[in-house]
């Protein structure tokens, strides 16, 4: 499949998995997973630790073999140099030779990626305060994450996967990553698959959201559509109960005489007037809350 030259207003699939299952030692890590990753999108892969996110990324990058059909740029990725040369995977447990310094990592990346931008890599390394001649083994957890971010962004690979890129980064460097990612994406559109547990921090970046729970996909939707599928209502217990009567309630929190409920289905046309009449407050639900409520409410996904 040739995806070169497709405009931002059009869609083409960069990666597809169909009926993919992976087991380790008799334990099912991916259970009949099907997923499509569109070109030129920032796609969030969310879920609890151990949900199967990293395994799915490794399947997509040909590092793990699984049962089912896997296609990246229209071809099977395993031992396929033509495909893998267009993919950059930044894993949380990335390993480098013991003698490697930061500069060696960037030099090696320049040989791996045809689209590598050395000047951009150097600028990013400066932004993230990475010492060029420091050994990778001597870097802190946060600095190793920053090094991975530099490689991922400067690779300009058509498919770039970040697996928990925020580990060890303080708030300032996390924001720097988000700023650089958005700027890079605007100037050089590509497909970004981002796995993270910091859902609220990346919520505004994501155009598509996939949530994995216990090896199964429970949510797969456009981020804006997903946000519109639930609403939070808070106020006196009796008023909240009246508002939620007959609706699917994902979660209720009560404190003495006050209640807060997350309701599936989003706002109805008359909800604003009903809320005013009952004396309750309506608020949008964050992606973080949606993921927590949905994976906790049902292993199959109440908002699907």
Buried (B, 14 or more C-beta within 10 A) or exposed (E): EEBEEBEEEEEBBBBBBEEBBBEEEEEBBBBBBEBBBBBBBBBBBBBBEEBBBBBBBBBBBBBBEBEBEBBBBBEEBBEBEEBBBBBBBBBBEBEBEEEBBBBBBBEBBBEEBEBBBEEBBBBBBEBBEBEEEBBBEEBEEBBBBBBBBBBBBBBBBBBBBBBBBBBBBEEEBBEBBBEBBEEBBEEEBBBBBBBBBBBEBBBEBBBBBBBBBBBBBBBBBEBEEBBBBBBBBBBBBEBBBBBBEEBEBBBBEEEEEEBBBBBBBBBEEEBEEBBEEBEBEBEEBBBBBBBBBBBEBBEEBBBE
